[in-house]
Amino acid sequence: MQTCIIARCWITRKGCILGDDKPFDCRIWPLRVMALNETKVITLSPVCPTMNEKSIKELTKTANELADQIFEYADEKSGSRETVS
């Protein structure tokens, strides 16, 4: 078993043991919401093995498809939004 980078929980061959009950940050991994010049942006974590398995085009497409949901969650804490391009 591996240890999850974000939640420090266990990952089996079938994936995260939390299933659908994962925290939001885990559900969007390797995407992350960060602040850049007081603007919330979606970033890609370079420590995730998926970064080496998927093309940047694929990861960007996924980020843009999830952007509204991601920013809605992040906006609960206030701020503006911007998508990965």
C-alpha positions in Angstrom: 0.0 0.0 0.0 1.0 3.6 -0.6 0.4 6.7 1.5 -1.6 9.5 -0.1 0.3 12.7 -0.4 -2.6 14.9 0.5 -4.7 13.2 3.2 -1.9 10.9 4.4 -4.4 7.9 4.1 -3.9 4.6 2.4 -4.1 3.8 -1.3 -4.6 0.2 -2.4 -4.3 -1.3 -5.9 -7.9 -0.3 -6.4 -7.3 3.3 -5.4 -8.1 5.5 -2.4 -9.7 3.6 0.5 -12.0 6.6 1.1 -13.8 6.1 -2.2 -16.5 8.7 -2.8 -16.1 10.1 0.7 -12.7 11.8 -0.1 -12.2 15.5 0.8 -12.5 17.9 -2.1 -8.7 18.4 -2.4 -8.3 14.6 -2.8 -11.0 14.4 -5.4 -9.4 17.0 -7.7 -5.8 15.8 -7.3 -3.4 16.4 -9.1 -5.2 19.7 -9.6 -4.8 22.3 -6.8 -6.3 25.7 -6.2 -3.7 28.3 -5.3 -3.4 32.1 -5.1 -1.4 34.0 -7.7 -1.3 37.7 -7.3 -4.5 37.6 -5.2 -6.3 35.5 -7.9 -7.3 31.9 -7.4 -5.8 29.7 -10.2 -5.9 26.0 -10.9 -2.4 24.4 -10.9 -1.1 20.9 -11.5 1.0 19.3 -8.8 4.4 18.1 -10.2 4.7 15.4 -7.5 1.8 13.4 -8.8 2.7 10.3 -10.9 -0.2 11.1 -13.2 1.8 14.1 -14.5 4.2 11.6 -16.2 1.4 9.5 -17.5 -0.9 12.1 -19.1 -0.1 14.8 -21.6 -0.3 18.5 -20.5 -3.1 18.9 -23.0 -5.2 16.1 -21.3 -4.5 17.6 -17.9 -5.4 21.1 -19.0 -8.6 19.8 -20.6 -9.6 18.1 -17.3 -8.8 21.2 -15.3 -10.9 23.4 -17.6 -13.8 20.9 -17.5 -13.8 20.9 -13.7 -13.0 24.6 -13.3 -16.5 25.8 -12.5 -16.9 23.2 -9.7 -13.4 23.8 -8.4 -13.7 27.6 -8.3 -17.2 27.4 -6.8 -15.7 25.4 -3.9 -12.8 27.8 -3.6 -15.0 30.9 -3.9 -16.7 29.9 -0.6 -13.6 31.3 0.9 -13.8 34.4 -1.4 -11.6 35.7 -4.3 -11.6 35.8 -8.1 -11.1 33.0 -10.6 -9.0 32.1 -13.6 -8.7 28.8 -15.5 -5.7 26.9 -16.7 -4.9 27.7 -20.4 
